[in-house]
Amino acid sequence: MLSVITKLDDIFASALKPLAPVLLLISRLWVAWVFFRAGQTKIASWDSTLYLFEYEYQVPVLPWEMAAYLGTAAELVLPVFLLLGLLTRPAAFALFVFNIVAVVSYPALWDKGFFDHQMWGVMLLVTTVWGPGLLALDNKLKQRG
């Protein structure tokens, strides 16, 4: 039985290995798009954003106004790093932490948006652990060395 399991696992690993860079690229681009769009929405309706941070969101530690500026900046800047594959692991980790803070800070989100945030968290964690994949500036810069 062990030899059958080993053989099947080897077959699947060999067949799916070329898909790993595609999975990493899709994860990076998907999460970058979602968070960047959220940042654009915040900028487009800045008065509403300030209202939400003052009265709705319960961001721990930071004053609400600082949280609004830092949160919006994170949503606009970090996705660009993911998109380019530049400083990918630190950017993905920072967005992973940001995602957790967003979920903790806005309990009303739990009913409707929690699954999405879980999915994005997994994508960010995968990117943090396995890196950006083949199509990334990180790789080009490391090759120049």
PyMOL commands that set and color helices and strands:
alter all, ss='L'
color gray80, all
select helices_A, chain A and resi 2-44+46-56+64-84+88-105+109-112+114-130+137-144
alter helices_A, ss='H'
color red, helices_A
deselect
rebuild
show_as cartoon
